[in-house]
C-alpha cells in the first residue's frame, strides 16, 4: 500500500491555514461513501475524528462538516486545536467507547 497523498491548505474542520491536508470521506468508504462528498482535513483533525467516532456514527449522523463542527464530543478538541500552529502534528487517543467496540 502506497503513502497517502497530502497537500498543504486550509482544514475544513478547524479552519487552520497552511496545514498538511488529507481527504476525509464524510461517509466512510466502508459504509458506501467512496463516491460521496469528502472534506479536506488537517492530519490532527482527521485522526481525532476517527479516534472519537465509529464508522457507523460518521456515516449516519456526522456526515457533513457542519454536523462534525457542532458535535459536542469534538468541541473541546476543536477549541484547543484552533490555537495550535498548523505545523503541529498531534497524537489522537481512541475514546473508551471506540476501544470497547473493538475498533
C-alpha positions as CSV (number, residue, x, y, z in Angstrom):
1,X,0.0,0.0,0.0
2,X,1.4,3.4,-1.0
3,X,1.7,6.5,1.0
4,X,-1.4,8.7,1.1
5,X,-1.1,11.9,-0.9
6,X,-1.2,15.1,1.1
7,X,-1.0,18.7,0.2
8,X,-0.9,22.0,2.1
9,X,-4.1,24.0,2.6
10,X,-6.9,25.0,5.0
11,X,-8.6,22.4,7.1
12,X,-12.3,22.5,6.5
13,X,-13.0,21.5,10.1
14,X,-10.7,23.6,12.3
15,X,-10.1,26.2,9.6
16,X,-6.3,26.4,10.3
17,X,-4.4,27.5,7.2
18,X,-1.2,26.1,5.7
19,X,-1.8,22.7,7.3
20,X,-0.9,19.3,5.8
21,X,-4.3,18.2,4.4
22,X,-5.7,14.7,3.8
23,X,-9.0,13.6,2.3
24,X,-11.7,12.5,4.7
25,X,-14.7,10.6,3.4
26,X,-17.7,12.1,5.2
27,X,-19.4,8.8,4.8
28,X,-16.7,6.3,5.3
29,X,-15.7,4.0,2.3
30,X,-16.6,1.0,4.5
31,X,-20.2,2.4,4.7
32,X,-20.5,3.1,1.0
33,X,-19.0,6.6,0.8
34,X,-16.4,6.0,-2.0
35,X,-18.2,8.3,-4.4
36,X,-19.9,10.6,-1.9
37,X,-18.7,14.0,-0.6
38,X,-15.3,14.4,1.0
39,X,-13.6,17.0,3.2
40,X,-10.1,18.3,3.2
41,X,-8.9,17.9,6.8
42,X,-5.6,18.5,8.6
43,X,-4.0,15.3,9.8
44,X,-4.7,16.0,13.5
45,X,-8.4,16.7,12.9
46,X,-8.7,13.6,10.7
47,X,-7.0,11.4,13.3
48,X,-9.1,12.8,16.1
49,X,-12.4,12.2,14.3
50,X,-11.6,8.5,13.8
51,X,-10.4,8.2,17.4
52,X,-13.7,9.6,18.7
53,X,-16.4,8.1,16.4
54,X,-17.2,4.8,14.8
55,X,-17.6,4.5,11.1
56,X,-21.4,3.9,11.6
57,X,-21.6,7.2,13.6
58,X,-19.7,9.1,10.9
59,X,-21.9,7.6,8.1
60,X,-25.3,8.1,9.8
61,X,-25.2,11.2,12.0
62,X,-21.9,13.1,11.3
63,X,-21.6,13.0,7.5
64,X,-21.1,16.8,6.9
65,X,-18.5,19.3,8.2
66,X,-21.3,21.3,9.8
67,X,-22.5,18.3,11.8
68,X,-19.0,17.4,12.9
69,X,-18.3,21.0,14.0
70,X,-21.5,21.1,16.1
71,X,-20.9,17.8,17.8
72,X,-20.3,18.1,21.5
73,X,-17.8,15.2,21.6
74,X,-15.2,17.0,19.4
75,X,-16.0,20.5,20.8
76,X,-13.1,20.7,23.3
77,X,-10.7,19.4,20.8
78,X,-11.7,22.0,18.3
79,X,-11.2,24.9,20.7
80,X,-7.7,23.6,21.5
81,X,-6.5,22.7,18.0
82,X,-7.5,26.1,16.6
83,X,-4.9,27.6,18.9
84,X,-2.1,25.3,17.8
85,X,0.3,26.1,14.9
86,X,-0.8,24.4,11.7
87,X,2.5,22.6,11.5
88,X,1.9,20.8,14.8
89,X,1.1,17.1,14.4
90,X,-0.7,15.7,17.4
91,X,-1.5,12.2,18.7
92,X,-5.1,11.1,18.9
93,X,-6.3,8.7,21.6
94,X,-9.2,6.4,20.9
95,X,-12.1,7.2,23.1
96,X,-13.2,4.5,25.6
97,X,-16.3,4.0,23.6
98,X,-14.3,3.2,20.5
99,X,-12.0,0.9,22.4
100,X,-14.9,-1.1,23.8
101,X,-16.3,-1.6,20.3
102,X,-13.1,-3.2,19.2
103,X,-12.0,-0.6,16.6
